[in-house]
Each structure stands twice: as C-alpha cells, then as structure tokens.
Amino acid sequence: ALGFGFVEVGTVTPKPQPGNDKPRLFRIPEKEAIINRMGFNNKGVHHLVEQVKKRKFQGIVGINIGKNLTTSVDDAEKDYLYCLKEVYPHADYVTVNISSPNTPGLRTLQFGETLEALLRALKEEQTC
C-alpha cells in the first residue's frame, strides 16, 4: 500500500513535445470537474530524470510514461521501453499511460494482443 504522501510526475515521453494548444485545462465549477487536454506536454525523459535526481521530496515518487505524438502506434513499444529504462532507477513505481484521447491511435494499445505484447516487453525490461 502506498498510503498518503506520494507524487506522480508525467506523462513523460522520450523526446520533448509541446502538447496541445492553450487553453488545455478547463474548469466546470457547477459539476466540480476539470477537463484536461494537456497532450503530454513535457521537456523529454532526460530532463525529467535530471529533475527527479534533484528532488527534495523524500516520499514515494511515481513516473508516468507515454509515447511521443509523432511515434506511430507500431513503434510505440520502443518509446515505452526507452522511457522505462531511463526512469526505472529513479521511480518507486511507473505508470504506463495508454489512455490519452489526444494522441492518435494510443488507445488501440489498451486491448488484446497489442496490450499483452506491450506489457510483456515492459515486464521483461523491468526484470533484466
């Protein structure tokens, strides 16, 4: 159990990417809701790792990994493996983000053999 007091950063991708055009975060006060259309905006996995190494927070840190917008679904596994290799030594846990509706084709990784192959490859890399 993780309990209280953890932080999850990301989603981070192998290469920097700008994310969606602003505005990309919307509040709906009457529904007590927030809509997020960030689009995995980040400075790339190497930048994130350098920032995590400097952290002062001593609690549990998770890192959320994803594929770049420009990476085809056929090559997505390479992006996830690359990110996992880079972040794994610095994370208490890793989240695999396959749910962004803003990344074309990403949600095709959520089912069947495609999902099984991705998770199998990540697990093999983790246990190396």
ChimeraX commands (.cxc) that place a marker at each C-alpha (Angstrom):
marker #1 position 0.00,0.00,0.00 radius 0.5
marker #1 position 1.27,3.44,-0.92 radius 0.5
marker #1 position -0.77,5.34,1.63 radius 0.5
marker #1 position -0.74,9.12,1.70 radius 0.5
marker #1 position 2.12,11.32,0.58 radius 0.5
marker #1 position 3.13,10.26,-2.89 radius 0.5
marker #1 position 3.70,12.24,-6.08 radius 0.5
marker #1 position 3.30,11.09,-9.67 radius 0.5
marker #1 position 5.03,13.10,-12.40 radius 0.5
marker #1 position 4.44,12.92,-16.13 radius 0.5
marker #1 position 3.34,11.88,-18.56 radius 0.5
marker #1 position 6.87,11.99,-19.93 radius 0.5
marker #1 position 7.88,10.97,-23.45 radius 0.5
marker #1 position 11.28,10.10,-24.95 radius 0.5
marker #1 position 11.61,13.44,-26.75 radius 0.5
marker #1 position 10.30,16.86,-25.71 radius 0.5
marker #1 position 6.93,17.86,-27.12 radius 0.5
marker #1 position 4.80,20.98,-26.68 radius 0.5
marker #1 position 1.42,19.36,-26.01 radius 0.5
marker #1 position -1.86,20.80,-27.19 radius 0.5
marker #1 position -2.55,24.46,-27.85 radius 0.5
marker #1 position -3.70,26.51,-24.87 radius 0.5
marker #1 position -6.11,26.66,-23.23 radius 0.5
marker #1 position -5.90,22.98,-22.37 radius 0.5
marker #1 position -7.29,22.85,-18.85 radius 0.5
marker #1 position -10.93,23.73,-18.25 radius 0.5
marker #1 position -12.88,24.03,-15.00 radius 0.5
marker #1 position -16.60,23.29,-14.83 radius 0.5
marker #1 position -17.47,24.63,-11.37 radius 0.5
marker #1 position -21.13,23.59,-11.42 radius 0.5
marker #1 position -20.03,19.98,-11.98 radius 0.5
marker #1 position -16.97,20.27,-9.72 radius 0.5
marker #1 position -14.97,18.99,-12.68 radius 0.5
marker #1 position -11.78,19.67,-14.61 radius 0.5
marker #1 position -11.19,18.71,-18.24 radius 0.5
marker #1 position -7.56,18.03,-19.11 radius 0.5
marker #1 position -6.39,18.29,-22.73 radius 0.5
marker #1 position -2.70,18.66,-21.99 radius 0.5
marker #1 position -1.36,16.39,-24.73 radius 0.5
marker #1 position 1.72,15.09,-22.85 radius 0.5
marker #1 position 3.49,18.45,-22.86 radius 0.5
marker #1 position 6.96,17.82,-21.40 radius 0.5
marker #1 position 10.66,18.50,-21.85 radius 0.5
marker #1 position 11.56,14.87,-22.50 radius 0.5
marker #1 position 12.63,11.97,-20.35 radius 0.5
marker #1 position 16.24,13.10,-19.86 radius 0.5
marker #1 position 15.13,16.45,-18.45 radius 0.5
marker #1 position 12.64,14.76,-16.15 radius 0.5
marker #1 position 15.24,12.34,-14.79 radius 0.5
marker #1 position 17.62,15.22,-14.03 radius 0.5
marker #1 position 14.83,17.00,-12.14 radius 0.5
marker #1 position 13.88,13.86,-10.19 radius 0.5
marker #1 position 17.52,13.35,-9.18 radius 0.5
marker #1 position 17.45,16.83,-7.58 radius 0.5
marker #1 position 14.23,16.25,-5.67 radius 0.5
marker #1 position 13.94,17.21,-2.04 radius 0.5
marker #1 position 10.69,15.29,-1.51 radius 0.5
marker #1 position 11.52,12.05,0.29 radius 0.5
marker #1 position 8.15,10.38,-0.23 radius 0.5
marker #1 position 7.09,7.92,-2.88 radius 0.5
marker #1 position 7.58,9.15,-6.47 radius 0.5
marker #1 position 5.87,7.58,-9.45 radius 0.5
marker #1 position 6.73,8.41,-13.05 radius 0.5
marker #1 position 4.10,8.22,-15.79 radius 0.5
marker #1 position 5.47,7.25,-19.24 radius 0.5
marker #1 position 3.98,7.62,-22.72 radius 0.5
marker #1 position 4.80,7.68,-26.39 radius 0.5
marker #1 position 5.54,10.77,-28.42 radius 0.5
marker #1 position 2.76,12.16,-30.58 radius 0.5
marker #1 position 4.92,11.62,-33.68 radius 0.5
marker #1 position 5.67,7.97,-32.88 radius 0.5
marker #1 position 3.47,5.53,-34.76 radius 0.5
marker #1 position 1.43,3.00,-32.81 radius 0.5
marker #1 position 3.55,0.29,-34.45 radius 0.5
marker #1 position 6.66,1.83,-32.85 radius 0.5
marker #1 position 5.03,2.77,-29.53 radius 0.5
marker #1 position 6.65,-0.12,-27.67 radius 0.5
marker #1 position 10.08,1.39,-28.38 radius 0.5
marker #1 position 9.06,4.70,-26.77 radius 0.5
marker #1 position 7.70,2.98,-23.67 radius 0.5
marker #1 position 10.78,0.77,-23.33 radius 0.5
marker #1 position 13.10,3.74,-23.75 radius 0.5
marker #1 position 11.27,5.71,-21.07 radius 0.5
marker #1 position 11.14,2.74,-18.72 radius 0.5
marker #1 position 14.91,2.20,-19.00 radius 0.5
marker #1 position 15.54,5.86,-18.20 radius 0.5
marker #1 position 13.08,6.33,-15.33 radius 0.5
marker #1 position 13.04,2.95,-13.59 radius 0.5
marker #1 position 16.13,3.54,-11.41 radius 0.5
marker #1 position 14.61,6.82,-10.16 radius 0.5
marker #1 position 10.97,5.82,-9.58 radius 0.5
marker #1 position 9.19,3.97,-6.82 radius 0.5
marker #1 position 6.61,2.95,-9.38 radius 0.5
marker #1 position 5.98,3.51,-13.10 radius 0.5
marker #1 position 2.60,4.21,-14.72 radius 0.5
marker #1 position 2.11,3.24,-18.38 radius 0.5
marker #1 position -0.18,5.81,-19.99 radius 0.5
marker #1 position -2.19,4.29,-22.84 radius 0.5
marker #1 position -5.34,6.33,-22.42 radius 0.5
marker #1 position -4.83,9.80,-23.87 radius 0.5
marker #1 position -7.53,10.66,-26.41 radius 0.5
marker #1 position -5.21,13.44,-27.64 radius 0.5
marker #1 position -2.59,11.01,-29.00 radius 0.5
marker #1 position -3.84,9.44,-32.25 radius 0.5
marker #1 position -4.15,5.66,-32.06 radius 0.5
marker #1 position -2.87,5.45,-28.49 radius 0.5
marker #1 position -5.99,3.79,-27.13 radius 0.5
marker #1 position -5.56,0.90,-29.58 radius 0.5
marker #1 position -2.85,-0.25,-27.16 radius 0.5
marker #1 position -5.49,-0.92,-24.50 radius 0.5
marker #1 position -6.75,-4.26,-25.76 radius 0.5
marker #1 position -5.87,-7.79,-26.75 radius 0.5
marker #1 position -2.54,-8.94,-28.08 radius 0.5
marker #1 position -1.28,-5.38,-28.54 radius 0.5
marker #1 position -1.68,-4.67,-24.83 radius 0.5
marker #1 position -0.28,-8.06,-23.84 radius 0.5
marker #1 position 2.80,-7.59,-26.04 radius 0.5
marker #1 position 3.47,-4.11,-24.64 radius 0.5
marker #1 position 3.12,-5.22,-21.02 radius 0.5
marker #1 position 5.21,-8.34,-21.65 radius 0.5
marker #1 position 8.03,-6.26,-23.18 radius 0.5
marker #1 position 7.94,-3.78,-20.29 radius 0.5
marker #1 position 7.96,-6.57,-17.69 radius 0.5
marker #1 position 10.91,-8.24,-19.42 radius 0.5
marker #1 position 12.83,-4.96,-19.40 radius 0.5
marker #1 position 11.96,-4.37,-15.74 radius 0.5
marker #1 position 13.29,-7.76,-14.67 radius 0.5
marker #1 position 16.55,-7.59,-16.67 radius 0.5
marker link #1:1,2 radius 0.2
marker link #1:2,3 radius 0.2
marker link #1:3,4 radius 0.2
marker link #1:4,5 radius 0.2
marker link #1:5,6 radius 0.2
marker link #1:6,7 radius 0.2
marker link #1:7,8 radius 0.2
marker link #1:8,9 radius 0.2
marker link #1:9,10 radius 0.2
marker link #1:10,11 radius 0.2
marker link #1:11,12 radius 0.2
marker link #1:12,13 radius 0.2
marker link #1:13,14 radius 0.2
marker link #1:14,15 radius 0.2
marker link #1:15,16 radius 0.2
marker link #1:16,17 radius 0.2
marker link #1:17,18 radius 0.2
marker link #1:18,19 radius 0.2
marker link #1:19,20 radius 0.2
marker link #1:20,21 radius 0.2
marker link #1:21,22 radius 0.2
marker link #1:22,23 radius 0.2
marker link #1:23,24 radius 0.2
marker link #1:24,25 radius 0.2
marker link #1:25,26 radius 0.2
marker link #1:26,27 radius 0.2
marker link #1:27,28 radius 0.2
marker link #1:28,29 radius 0.2
marker link #1:29,30 radius 0.2
marker link #1:30,31 radius 0.2
marker link #1:31,32 radius 0.2
marker link #1:32,33 radius 0.2
marker link #1:33,34 radius 0.2
marker link #1:34,35 radius 0.2
marker link #1:35,36 radius 0.2
marker link #1:36,37 radius 0.2
marker link #1:37,38 radius 0.2
marker link #1:38,39 radius 0.2
marker link #1:39,40 radius 0.2
marker link #1:40,41 radius 0.2
marker link #1:41,42 radius 0.2
marker link #1:42,43 radius 0.2
marker link #1:43,44 radius 0.2
marker link #1:44,45 radius 0.2
marker link #1:45,46 radius 0.2
marker link #1:46,47 radius 0.2
marker link #1:47,48 radius 0.2
marker link #1:48,49 radius 0.2
marker link #1:49,50 radius 0.2
marker link #1:50,51 radius 0.2
marker link #1:51,52 radius 0.2
marker link #1:52,53 radius 0.2
marker link #1:53,54 radius 0.2
marker link #1:54,55 radius 0.2
marker link #1:55,56 radius 0.2
marker link #1:56,57 radius 0.2
marker link #1:57,58 radius 0.2
marker link #1:58,59 radius 0.2
marker link #1:59,60 radius 0.2
marker link #1:60,61 radius 0.2
marker link #1:61,62 radius 0.2
marker link #1:62,63 radius 0.2
marker link #1:63,64 radius 0.2
marker link #1:64,65 radius 0.2
marker link #1:65,66 radius 0.2
marker link #1:66,67 radius 0.2
marker link #1:67,68 radius 0.2
marker link #1:68,69 radius 0.2
marker link #1:69,70 radius 0.2
marker link #1:70,71 radius 0.2
marker link #1:71,72 radius 0.2
marker link #1:72,73 radius 0.2
marker link #1:73,74 radius 0.2
marker link #1:74,75 radius 0.2
marker link #1:75,76 radius 0.2
marker link #1:76,77 radius 0.2
marker link #1:77,78 radius 0.2
marker link #1:78,79 radius 0.2
marker link #1:79,80 radius 0.2
marker link #1:80,81 radius 0.2
marker link #1:81,82 radius 0.2
marker link #1:82,83 radius 0.2
marker link #1:83,84 radius 0.2
marker link #1:84,85 radius 0.2
marker link #1:85,86 radius 0.2
marker link #1:86,87 radius 0.2
marker link #1:87,88 radius 0.2
marker link #1:88,89 radius 0.2
marker link #1:89,90 radius 0.2
marker link #1:90,91 radius 0.2
marker link #1:91,92 radius 0.2
marker link #1:92,93 radius 0.2
marker link #1:93,94 radius 0.2
marker link #1:94,95 radius 0.2
marker link #1:95,96 radius 0.2
marker link #1:96,97 radius 0.2
marker link #1:97,98 radius 0.2
marker link #1:98,99 radius 0.2
marker link #1:99,100 radius 0.2
marker link #1:100,101 radius 0.2
marker link #1:101,102 radius 0.2
marker link #1:102,103 radius 0.2
marker link #1:103,104 radius 0.2
marker link #1:104,105 radius 0.2
marker link #1:105,106 radius 0.2
marker link #1:106,107 radius 0.2
marker link #1:107,108 radius 0.2
marker link #1:108,109 radius 0.2
marker link #1:109,110 radius 0.2
marker link #1:110,111 radius 0.2
marker link #1:111,112 radius 0.2
marker link #1:112,113 radius 0.2
marker link #1:113,114 radius 0.2
marker link #1:114,115 radius 0.2
marker link #1:115,116 radius 0.2
marker link #1:116,117 radius 0.2
marker link #1:117,118 radius 0.2
marker link #1:118,119 radius 0.2
marker link #1:119,120 radius 0.2
marker link #1:120,121 radius 0.2
marker link #1:121,122 radius 0.2
marker link #1:122,123 radius 0.2
marker link #1:123,124 radius 0.2
marker link #1:124,125 radius 0.2
marker link #1:125,126 radius 0.2
marker link #1:126,127 radius 0.2
marker link #1:127,128 radius 0.2
view
